[in-house]
């Protein structure tokens, strides 16, 4: 997936999650001179235990350039097990 934004512009990425299972979304690279990524919310609480929520990330363009970001959905303590899900995004700041 490729996303194109301008410096100062924000792209919102919503990824399905269920924190009650221990899985969380993480991303790499953590630092970039081209973009800034912040986790905004895990969504609003549900009345149904174990219900899916959205993990929301805001990707803000800082300066012109391209960067590849990998989001992985896994349990942080399971370092020897492959992520349950992986999303790769190329962000182009123009």
Secondary structure, 3 states (H helix, E strand, C coil): CEEEECCCCEEEEEEEECHHHCCEEEEECCCCCCEEEEEEECCCCCCCCCCCEEEEEEEEECCCEEEEEEEEEECCCCCCCCCCEEEEEEEEEC
